[in-house]
Amino acid sequence: MVQLCRPCIQQKSKRRRDPPHSRLKAIGEARHLNSHIGASREQDYQCQNCGAIWLYDSDKGSSGWLLMASAT
Ligand SMILES: [Zn+2]
C-alpha cells in the first residue's frame, strides 16, 4: 500500500474552512446539495502526488476533508 504524501497527511488535520493543498486536483463537477439544515457543496479531489481521493464537504456538520481512498 502506498503511503499518503506529506501534504495529504497534513490535509487530514485540515478543517472545513481550509483550502485543498496545492497538489489536489478537483475531479468532475461540484455537487450542490440541499437539506433541512441548509445548502452544502461536495467536491471530489485527487492528489497528483500519491493518488489519494478526497471528498470535500462544506456541510456545517462535516469535518470538511474526508479521505475516501488512498492509491493502491
Ligand atoms: Zn497526496
PDB file of the backbone (N, CA, C, O) and the ligand in Angstrom, with CONECT records:
HET     ZN  A 101       1
ATOM      1  N   MET A   1       0.835  -1.190   0.000  1.00  0.00           N
ATOM      2  CA  MET A   1       0.000   0.000   0.000  1.00  0.00           C
ATOM      3  C   MET A   1       0.880   1.253   0.000  1.00  0.00           C
ATOM      4  O   MET A   1       1.848   1.356   0.753  1.00  0.00           O
ATOM      5  N   VAL A   2       0.518   2.183  -0.853  1.00  0.00           N
ATOM      6  CA  VAL A   2       1.279   3.422  -0.976  1.00  0.00           C
ATOM      7  C   VAL A   2       0.926   4.352   0.178  1.00  0.00           C
ATOM      8  O   VAL A   2      -0.239   4.494   0.550  1.00  0.00           O
ATOM      9  N   GLN A   3       1.923   4.960   0.718  1.00  0.00           N
ATOM     10  CA  GLN A   3       1.714   5.913   1.807  1.00  0.00           C
ATOM     11  C   GLN A   3       1.159   7.223   1.258  1.00  0.00           C
ATOM     12  O   GLN A   3       1.414   7.605   0.116  1.00  0.00           O
ATOM     13  N   LEU A   4       0.404   7.887   2.098  1.00  0.00           N
ATOM     14  CA  LEU A   4      -0.011   9.251   1.759  1.00  0.00           C
ATOM     15  C   LEU A   4       1.218  10.148   1.694  1.00  0.00           C
ATOM     16  O   LEU A   4       2.162   9.989   2.468  1.00  0.00           O
ATOM     17  N   CYS A   5       1.191  11.088   0.762  1.00  0.00           N
ATOM     18  CA  CYS A   5       2.274  12.065   0.695  1.00  0.00           C
ATOM     19  C   CYS A   5       2.145  13.050   1.863  1.00  0.00           C
ATOM     20  O   CYS A   5       1.122  13.116   2.544  1.00  0.00           O
ATOM     21  N   ARG A   6       3.205  13.796   2.060  1.00  0.00           N
ATOM     22  CA  ARG A   6       3.231  14.696   3.214  1.00  0.00           C
ATOM     23  C   ARG A   6       2.082  15.713   3.208  1.00  0.00           C
ATOM     24  O   ARG A   6       1.441  15.905   4.241  1.00  0.00           O
ATOM     25  N   PRO A   7       1.802  16.373   2.064  1.00  0.00           N
ATOM     26  CA  PRO A   7       0.669  17.323   2.075  1.00  0.00           C
ATOM     27  C   PRO A   7      -0.654  16.650   2.416  1.00  0.00           C
ATOM     28  O   PRO A   7      -1.492  17.253   3.085  1.00  0.00           O
ATOM     29  N   CYS A   8      -0.862  15.390   1.961  1.00  0.00           N
ATOM     30  CA  CYS A   8      -2.107  14.685   2.292  1.00  0.00           C
ATOM     31  C   CYS A   8      -2.175  14.367   3.779  1.00  0.00           C
ATOM     32  O   CYS A   8      -3.243  14.457   4.384  1.00  0.00           O
ATOM     33  N   ILE A   9      -1.057  14.000   4.368  1.00  0.00           N
ATOM     34  CA  ILE A   9      -1.046  13.746   5.814  1.00  0.00           C
ATOM     35  C   ILE A   9      -1.448  15.017   6.548  1.00  0.00           C
ATOM     36  O   ILE A   9      -2.209  14.976   7.515  1.00  0.00           O
ATOM     37  N   GLN A  10      -0.926  16.146   6.075  1.00  0.00           N
ATOM     38  CA  GLN A  10      -1.288  17.422   6.706  1.00  0.00           C
ATOM     39  C   GLN A  10      -2.758  17.762   6.452  1.00  0.00           C
ATOM     40  O   GLN A  10      -3.417  18.371   7.295  1.00  0.00           O
ATOM     41  N   GLN A  11      -3.272  17.355   5.260  1.00  0.00           N
ATOM     42  CA  GLN A  11      -4.659  17.651   4.910  1.00  0.00           C
ATOM     43  C   GLN A  11      -5.627  16.966   5.877  1.00  0.00           C
ATOM     44  O   GLN A  11      -6.732  17.453   6.111  1.00  0.00           O
ATOM     45  N   LYS A  12      -5.197  15.832   6.433  1.00  0.00           N
ATOM     46  CA  LYS A  12      -6.072  15.108   7.360  1.00  0.00           C
ATOM     47  C   LYS A  12      -6.457  15.940   8.568  1.00  0.00           C
ATOM     48  O   LYS A  12      -7.507  15.713   9.168  1.00  0.00           O
ATOM     49  N   SER A  13      -5.627  16.896   8.929  1.00  0.00           N
ATOM     50  CA  SER A  13      -5.941  17.719  10.100  1.00  0.00           C
ATOM     51  C   SER A  13      -6.546  19.062   9.707  1.00  0.00           C
ATOM     52  O   SER A  13      -6.760  19.927  10.556  1.00  0.00           O
ATOM     53  N   LYS A  14      -6.824  19.232   8.399  1.00  0.00           N
ATOM     54  CA  LYS A  14      -7.439  20.478   7.945  1.00  0.00           C
ATOM     55  C   LYS A  14      -8.918  20.484   8.294  1.00  0.00           C
ATOM     56  O   LYS A  14      -9.547  19.443   8.482  1.00  0.00           O
ATOM     57  N   ARG A  15      -9.445  21.692   8.375  1.00  0.00           N
ATOM     58  CA  ARG A  15     -10.840  21.877   8.729  1.00  0.00           C
ATOM     59  C   ARG A  15     -11.637  22.302   7.512  1.00  0.00           C
ATOM     60  O   ARG A  15     -11.100  22.490   6.420  1.00  0.00           O
ATOM     61  N   ARG A  16     -12.925  22.447   7.731  1.00  0.00           N
ATOM     62  CA  ARG A  16     -13.870  22.783   6.670  1.00  0.00           C
ATOM     63  C   ARG A  16     -13.499  24.077   5.939  1.00  0.00           C
ATOM     64  O   ARG A  16     -13.709  24.191   4.731  1.00  0.00           O
ATOM     65  N   ARG A  17     -12.950  25.044   6.667  1.00  0.00           N
ATOM     66  CA  ARG A  17     -12.635  26.346   6.057  1.00  0.00           C
ATOM     67  C   ARG A  17     -11.296  26.346   5.324  1.00  0.00           C
ATOM     68  O   ARG A  17     -10.969  27.319   4.644  1.00  0.00           O
ATOM     69  N   ASP A  18     -10.533  25.294   5.450  1.00  0.00           N
ATOM     70  CA  ASP A  18      -9.194  25.285   4.862  1.00  0.00           C
ATOM     71  C   ASP A  18      -9.230  24.859   3.396  1.00  0.00           C
ATOM     72  O   ASP A  18     -10.073  24.050   3.009  1.00  0.00           O
ATOM     73  N   PRO A  19      -8.331  25.391   2.584  1.00  0.00           N
ATOM     74  CA  PRO A  19      -8.284  25.041   1.160  1.00  0.00           C
ATOM     75  C   PRO A  19      -7.598  23.695   0.936  1.00  0.00           C
ATOM     76  O   PRO A  19      -6.923  23.174   1.824  1.00  0.00           O
ATOM     77  N   PRO A  20      -7.783  23.138  -0.271  1.00  0.00           N
ATOM     78  CA  PRO A  20      -7.037  21.929  -0.631  1.00  0.00           C
ATOM     79  C   PRO A  20      -5.546  22.249  -0.751  1.00  0.00           C
ATOM     80  O   PRO A  20      -5.175  23.380  -1.063  1.00  0.00           O
ATOM     81  N   HIS A  21      -4.707  21.268  -0.507  1.00  0.00           N
ATOM     82  CA  HIS A  21      -3.272  21.517  -0.724  1.00  0.00           C
ATOM     83  C   HIS A  21      -2.989  21.621  -2.227  1.00  0.00           C
ATOM     84  O   HIS A  21      -3.834  21.274  -3.052  1.00  0.00           O
ATOM     85  N   SER A  22      -1.801  22.098  -2.565  1.00  0.00           N
ATOM     86  CA  SER A  22      -1.526  22.543  -3.940  1.00  0.00           C
ATOM     87  C   SER A  22      -1.532  21.415  -4.962  1.00  0.00           C
ATOM     88  O   SER A  22      -1.652  21.678  -6.158  1.00  0.00           O
ATOM     89  N   ARG A  23      -1.406  20.155  -4.518  1.00  0.00           N
ATOM     90  CA  ARG A  23      -1.373  19.033  -5.455  1.00  0.00           C
ATOM     91  C   ARG A  23      -2.718  18.328  -5.556  1.00  0.00           C
ATOM     92  O   ARG A  23      -2.835  17.325  -6.259  1.00  0.00           O
ATOM     93  N   LEU A  24      -3.720  18.827  -4.876  1.00  0.00           N
ATOM     94  CA  LEU A  24      -5.066  18.254  -5.003  1.00  0.00           C
ATOM     95  C   LEU A  24      -5.769  18.876  -6.199  1.00  0.00           C
ATOM     96  O   LEU A  24      -5.862  20.097  -6.319  1.00  0.00           O
ATOM     97  N   LYS A  25      -6.263  18.010  -7.082  1.00  0.00           N
ATOM     98  CA  LYS A  25      -6.923  18.458  -8.299  1.00  0.00           C
ATOM     99  C   LYS A  25      -8.395  18.064  -8.223  1.00  0.00           C
ATOM    100  O   LYS A  25      -8.727  16.921  -7.910  1.00  0.00           O
ATOM    101  N   ALA A  26      -9.270  19.018  -8.511  1.00  0.00           N
ATOM    102  CA  ALA A  26     -10.704  18.733  -8.475  1.00  0.00           C
ATOM    103  C   ALA A  26     -11.074  17.728  -9.563  1.00  0.00           C
ATOM    104  O   ALA A  26     -10.594  17.827 -10.693  1.00  0.00           O
ATOM    105  N   ILE A  27     -11.921  16.768  -9.225  1.00  0.00           N
ATOM    106  CA  ILE A  27     -12.407  15.773 -10.179  1.00  0.00           C
ATOM    107  C   ILE A  27     -13.874  16.051 -10.446  1.00  0.00           C
ATOM    108  O   ILE A  27     -14.683  16.067  -9.519  1.00  0.00           O
ATOM    109  N   GLY A  28     -14.221  16.268 -11.693  1.00  0.00           N
ATOM    110  CA  GLY A  28     -15.621  16.441 -12.061  1.00  0.00           C
ATOM    111  C   GLY A  28     -16.210  17.728 -11.491  1.00  0.00           C
ATOM    112  O   GLY A  28     -15.503  18.663 -11.115  1.00  0.00           O
ATOM    113  N   GLU A  29     -17.529  17.725 -11.446  1.00  0.00           N
ATOM    114  CA  GLU A  29     -18.270  18.909 -11.027  1.00  0.00           C
ATOM    115  C   GLU A  29     -18.583  18.846  -9.538  1.00  0.00           C
ATOM    116  O   GLU A  29     -18.740  17.768  -8.963  1.00  0.00           O
ATOM    117  N   ALA A  30     -18.671  20.015  -8.932  1.00  0.00           N
ATOM    118  CA  ALA A  30     -19.142  20.073  -7.551  1.00  0.00           C
ATOM    119  C   ALA A  30     -20.616  19.674  -7.511  1.00  0.00           C
ATOM    120  O   ALA A  30     -21.371  19.957  -8.441  1.00  0.00           O
ATOM    121  N   ARG A  31     -21.014  19.019  -6.428  1.00  0.00           N
ATOM    122  CA  ARG A  31     -22.407  18.635  -6.234  1.00  0.00           C
ATOM    123  C   ARG A  31     -23.021  19.580  -5.198  1.00  0.00           C
ATOM    124  O   ARG A  31     -22.510  19.735  -4.089  1.00  0.00           O
ATOM    125  N   HIS A  32     -24.110  20.194  -5.589  1.00  0.00           N
ATOM    126  CA  HIS A  32     -24.798  21.116  -4.685  1.00  0.00           C
ATOM    127  C   HIS A  32     -25.977  20.394  -4.070  1.00  0.00           C
ATOM    128  O   HIS A  32     -26.857  19.893  -4.771  1.00  0.00           O
ATOM    129  N   LEU A  33     -25.981  20.350  -2.776  1.00  0.00           N
ATOM    130  CA  LEU A  33     -26.986  19.587  -2.059  1.00  0.00           C
ATOM    131  C   LEU A  33     -27.821  20.521  -1.193  1.00  0.00           C
ATOM    132  O   LEU A  33     -27.313  21.482  -0.614  1.00  0.00           O
ATOM    133  N   ASN A  34     -29.093  20.220  -1.119  1.00  0.00           N
ATOM    134  CA  ASN A  34     -29.963  20.969  -0.217  1.00  0.00           C
ATOM    135  C   ASN A  34     -30.568  20.002   0.786  1.00  0.00           C
ATOM    136  O   ASN A  34     -31.162  18.989   0.418  1.00  0.00           O
ATOM    137  N   SER A  35     -30.409  20.329   2.039  1.00  0.00           N
ATOM    138  CA  SER A  35     -31.002  19.502   3.077  1.00  0.00           C
ATOM    139  C   SER A  35     -31.713  20.392   4.074  1.00  0.00           C
ATOM    140  O   SER A  35     -31.719  21.616   3.940  1.00  0.00           O
ATOM    141  N   HIS A  36     -32.312  19.767   5.078  1.00  0.00           N
ATOM    142  CA  HIS A  36     -33.067  20.535   6.062  1.00  0.00           C
ATOM    143  C   HIS A  36     -32.183  21.466   6.875  1.00  0.00           C
ATOM    144  O   HIS A  36     -32.681  22.416   7.480  1.00  0.00           O
ATOM    145  N   ILE A  37     -30.885  21.212   6.902  1.00  0.00           N
ATOM    146  CA  ILE A  37     -30.004  22.109   7.652  1.00  0.00           C
ATOM    147  C   ILE A  37     -29.323  23.130   6.748  1.00  0.00           C
ATOM    148  O   ILE A  37     -28.480  23.903   7.204  1.00  0.00           O
ATOM    149  N   GLY A  38     -29.690  23.134   5.457  1.00  0.00           N
ATOM    150  CA  GLY A  38     -29.160  24.163   4.574  1.00  0.00           C
ATOM    151  C   GLY A  38     -28.414  23.583   3.394  1.00  0.00           C
ATOM    152  O   GLY A  38     -28.235  22.371   3.274  1.00  0.00           O
ATOM    153  N   ALA A  39     -27.980  24.490   2.520  1.00  0.00           N
ATOM    154  CA  ALA A  39     -27.287  24.073   1.313  1.00  0.00           C
ATOM    155  C   ALA A  39     -25.836  23.727   1.629  1.00  0.00           C
ATOM    156  O   ALA A  39     -25.217  24.327   2.508  1.00  0.00           O
ATOM    157  N   SER A  40     -25.313  22.767   0.908  1.00  0.00           N
ATOM    158  CA  SER A  40     -23.904  22.449   1.048  1.00  0.00           C
ATOM    159  C   SER A  40     -23.350  22.050  -0.316  1.00  0.00           C
ATOM    160  O   SER A  40     -24.092  21.890  -1.285  1.00  0.00           O
ATOM    161  N   ARG A  41     -22.069  21.899  -0.367  1.00  0.00           N
ATOM    162  CA  ARG A  41     -21.390  21.590  -1.617  1.00  0.00           C
ATOM    163  C   ARG A  41     -20.402  20.453  -1.360  1.00  0.00           C
ATOM    164  O   ARG A  41     -19.695  20.433  -0.352  1.00  0.00           O
ATOM    165  N   GLU A  42     -20.373  19.518  -2.291  1.00  0.00           N
ATOM    166  CA  GLU A  42     -19.397  18.435  -2.225  1.00  0.00           C
ATOM    167  C   GLU A  42     -18.545  18.463  -3.483  1.00  0.00           C
ATOM    168  O   GLU A  42     -19.033  18.726  -4.582  1.00  0.00           O
ATOM    169  N   GLN A  43     -17.274  18.188  -3.299  1.00  0.00           N
ATOM    170  CA  GLN A  43     -16.361  18.163  -4.446  1.00  0.00           C
ATOM    171  C   GLN A  43     -15.328  17.068  -4.218  1.00  0.00           C
ATOM    172  O   GLN A  43     -14.747  16.964  -3.137  1.00  0.00           O
ATOM    173  N   ASP A  44     -15.107  16.253  -5.242  1.00  0.00           N
ATOM    174  CA  ASP A  44     -14.065  15.228  -5.167  1.00  0.00           C
ATOM    175  C   ASP A  44     -12.731  15.807  -5.617  1.00  0.00           C
ATOM    176  O   ASP A  44     -12.669  16.645  -6.516  1.00  0.00           O
ATOM    177  N   TYR A  45     -11.689  15.353  -4.987  1.00  0.00           N
ATOM    178  CA  TYR A  45     -10.331  15.747  -5.364  1.00  0.00           C
ATOM    179  C   TYR A  45      -9.457  14.503  -5.428  1.00  0.00           C
ATOM    180  O   TYR A  45      -9.663  13.537  -4.694  1.00  0.00           O
ATOM    181  N   GLN A  46      -8.470  14.550  -6.331  1.00  0.00           N
ATOM    182  CA  GLN A  46      -7.445  13.507  -6.324  1.00  0.00           C
ATOM    183  C   GLN A  46      -6.081  14.153  -6.196  1.00  0.00           C
ATOM    184  O   GLN A  46      -5.799  15.172  -6.826  1.00  0.00           O
ATOM    185  N   CYS A  47      -5.248  13.557  -5.383  1.00  0.00           N
ATOM    186  CA  CYS A  47      -3.898  14.070  -5.183  1.00  0.00           C
ATOM    187  C   CYS A  47      -3.001  13.673  -6.349  1.00  0.00           C
ATOM    188  O   CYS A  47      -2.949  12.506  -6.737  1.00  0.00           O
ATOM    189  N   GLN A  48      -2.302  14.650  -6.897  1.00  0.00           N
ATOM    190  CA  GLN A  48      -1.394  14.397  -8.011  1.00  0.00           C
ATOM    191  C   GLN A  48      -0.057  13.818  -7.541  1.00  0.00           C
ATOM    192  O   GLN A  48       0.753  13.380  -8.358  1.00  0.00           O
ATOM    193  N   ASN A  49       0.167  13.817  -6.262  1.00  0.00           N
ATOM    194  CA  ASN A  49       1.390  13.205  -5.726  1.00  0.00           C
ATOM    195  C   ASN A  49       1.212  11.720  -5.473  1.00  0.00           C
ATOM    196  O   ASN A  49       1.974  10.899  -5.984  1.00  0.00           O
ATOM    197  N   CYS A  50       0.187  11.372  -4.670  1.00  0.00           N
ATOM    198  CA  CYS A  50       0.087  10.000  -4.173  1.00  0.00           C
ATOM    199  C   CYS A  50      -1.182   9.295  -4.639  1.00  0.00           C
ATOM    200  O   CYS A  50      -1.348   8.107  -4.364  1.00  0.00           O
ATOM    201  N   GLY A  51      -2.086   9.990  -5.335  1.00  0.00           N
ATOM    202  CA  GLY A  51      -3.281   9.346  -5.870  1.00  0.00           C
ATOM    203  C   GLY A  51      -4.434   9.226  -4.903  1.00  0.00           C
ATOM    204  O   GLY A  51      -5.467   8.652  -5.247  1.00  0.00           O
ATOM    205  N   ALA A  52      -4.287   9.746  -3.717  1.00  0.00           N
ATOM    206  CA  ALA A  52      -5.366   9.665  -2.735  1.00  0.00           C
ATOM    207  C   ALA A  52      -6.593  10.423  -3.229  1.00  0.00           C
ATOM    208  O   ALA A  52      -6.476  11.460  -3.882  1.00  0.00           O
ATOM    209  N   ILE A  53      -7.777   9.888  -2.906  1.00  0.00           N
ATOM    210  CA  ILE A  53      -9.038  10.523  -3.258  1.00  0.00           C
ATOM    211  C   ILE A  53      -9.617  11.185  -2.004  1.00  0.00           C
ATOM    212  O   ILE A  53      -9.726  10.568  -0.944  1.00  0.00           O
ATOM    213  N   TRP A  54      -9.977  12.436  -2.157  1.00  0.00           N
ATOM    214  CA  TRP A  54     -10.567  13.196  -1.053  1.00  0.00           C
ATOM    215  C   TRP A  54     -11.958  13.662  -1.449  1.00  0.00           C
ATOM    216  O   TRP A  54     -12.240  13.930  -2.617  1.00  0.00           O
ATOM    217  N   LEU A  55     -12.815  13.749  -0.448  1.00  0.00           N
ATOM    218  CA  LEU A  55     -14.117  14.382  -0.618  1.00  0.00           C
ATOM    219  C   LEU A  55     -14.149  15.617   0.266  1.00  0.00           C
ATOM    220  O   LEU A  55     -13.940  15.536   1.476  1.00  0.00           O
ATOM    221  N   TYR A  56     -14.411  16.754  -0.350  1.00  0.00           N
ATOM    222  CA  TYR A  56     -14.634  17.963   0.428  1.00  0.00           C
ATOM    223  C   TYR A  56     -16.134  18.171   0.579  1.00  0.00           C
ATOM    224  O   TYR A  56     -16.880  18.140  -0.399  1.00  0.00           O
ATOM    225  N   ASP A  57     -16.557  18.380   1.803  1.00  0.00           N
ATOM    226  CA  ASP A  57     -17.974  18.570   2.104  1.00  0.00           C
ATOM    227  C   ASP A  57     -18.111  19.853   2.907  1.00  0.00           C
ATOM    228  O   ASP A  57     -17.559  19.972   4.001  1.00  0.00           O
ATOM    229  N   SER A  58     -18.852  20.818   2.357  1.00  0.00           N
ATOM    230  CA  SER A  58     -18.982  22.113   3.028  1.00  0.00           C
ATOM    231  C   SER A  58     -20.088  22.126   4.075  1.00  0.00           C
ATOM    232  O   SER A  58     -20.344  23.154   4.702  1.00  0.00           O
ATOM    233  N   ASP A  59     -20.739  20.986   4.261  1.00  0.00           N
ATOM    234  CA  ASP A  59     -21.842  20.920   5.225  1.00  0.00           C
ATOM    235  C   ASP A  59     -21.367  21.307   6.628  1.00  0.00           C
ATOM    236  O   ASP A  59     -20.263  20.957   7.048  1.00  0.00           O
ATOM    237  N   LYS A  60     -22.224  22.033   7.336  1.00  0.00           N
ATOM    238  CA  LYS A  60     -21.872  22.502   8.685  1.00  0.00           C
ATOM    239  C   LYS A  60     -21.513  21.367   9.634  1.00  0.00           C
ATOM    240  O   LYS A  60     -20.665  21.529  10.512  1.00  0.00           O
ATOM    241  N   GLY A  61     -22.158  20.218   9.456  1.00  0.00           N
ATOM    242  CA  GLY A  61     -21.913  19.104  10.360  1.00  0.00           C
ATOM    243  C   GLY A  61     -20.713  18.264   9.967  1.00  0.00           C
ATOM    244  O   GLY A  61     -20.362  17.311  10.663  1.00  0.00           O
ATOM    245  N   SER A  62     -20.079  18.615   8.851  1.00  0.00           N
ATOM    246  CA  SER A  62     -18.962  17.818   8.351  1.00  0.00           C
ATOM    247  C   SER A  62     -17.642  18.371   8.853  1.00  0.00           C
ATOM    248  O   SER A  62     -17.523  19.560   9.149  1.00  0.00           O
ATOM    249  N   SER A  63     -16.651  17.495   8.944  1.00  0.00           N
ATOM    250  CA  SER A  63     -15.313  17.973   9.293  1.00  0.00           C
ATOM    251  C   SER A  63     -14.623  18.601   8.088  1.00  0.00           C
ATOM    252  O   SER A  63     -13.541  19.169   8.232  1.00  0.00           O
ATOM    253  N   GLY A  64     -15.226  18.512   6.901  1.00  0.00           N
ATOM    254  CA  GLY A  64     -14.684  19.169   5.717  1.00  0.00           C
ATOM    255  C   GLY A  64     -13.954  18.223   4.795  1.00  0.00           C
ATOM    256  O   GLY A  64     -14.445  17.912   3.710  1.00  0.00           O
ATOM    257  N   TRP A  65     -12.794  17.762   5.206  1.00  0.00           N
ATOM    258  CA  TRP A  65     -11.950  16.944   4.342  1.00  0.00           C
ATOM    259  C   TRP A  65     -12.009  15.488   4.765  1.00  0.00           C
ATOM    260  O   TRP A  65     -11.607  15.131   5.873  1.00  0.00           O
ATOM    261  N   LEU A  66     -12.522  14.642   3.857  1.00  0.00           N
ATOM    262  CA  LEU A  66     -12.664  13.224   4.155  1.00  0.00           C
ATOM    263  C   LEU A  66     -11.805  12.432   3.186  1.00  0.00           C
ATOM    264  O   LEU A  66     -11.943  12.577   1.971  1.00  0.00           O
ATOM    265  N   LEU A  67     -10.940  11.612   3.701  1.00  0.00           N
ATOM    266  CA  LEU A  67     -10.107  10.756   2.862  1.00  0.00           C
ATOM    267  C   LEU A  67     -10.936   9.540   2.442  1.00  0.00           C
ATOM    268  O   LEU A  67     -11.345   8.745   3.288  1.00  0.00           O
ATOM    269  N   MET A  68     -11.185   9.395   1.133  1.00  0.00           N
ATOM    270  CA  MET A  68     -12.033   8.313   0.647  1.00  0.00           C
ATOM    271  C   MET A  68     -11.223   7.058   0.322  1.00  0.00           C
ATOM    272  O   MET A  68     -11.647   5.942   0.620  1.00  0.00           O
ATOM    273  N   ALA A  69     -10.068   7.250  -0.283  1.00  0.00           N
ATOM    274  CA  ALA A  69      -9.242   6.115  -0.673  1.00  0.00           C
ATOM    275  C   ALA A  69      -7.826   6.596  -0.915  1.00  0.00           C
ATOM    276  O   ALA A  69      -7.600   7.720  -1.363  1.00  0.00           O
ATOM    277  N   SER A  70      -6.889   5.736  -0.614  1.00  0.00           N
ATOM    278  CA  SER A  70      -5.512   6.046  -0.990  1.00  0.00           C
ATOM    279  C   SER A  70      -5.115   5.147  -2.146  1.00  0.00           C
ATOM    280  O   SER A  70      -5.804   4.169  -2.437  1.00  0.00           O
ATOM    281  N   ALA A  71      -4.043   5.457  -2.790  1.00  0.00           N
ATOM    282  CA  ALA A  71      -3.631   4.746  -4.001  1.00  0.00           C
ATOM    283  C   ALA A  71      -3.345   3.283  -3.703  1.00  0.00           C
ATOM    284  O   ALA A  71      -2.905   2.938  -2.607  1.00  0.00           O
ATOM    285  N   THR A  72      -3.595   2.435  -4.674  1.00  0.00           N
ATOM    286  CA  THR A  72      -3.328   1.010  -4.491  1.00  0.00           C
ATOM    287  C   THR A  72      -1.970   0.677  -5.077  1.00  0.00           C
ATOM    288  O   THR A  72      -1.544  -0.477  -5.031  1.00  0.00           O
TER     289      THR A  72
HETATM  290 ZN    ZN A 101      -1.149  13.041  -1.637  1.00  0.00          ZN2+
END
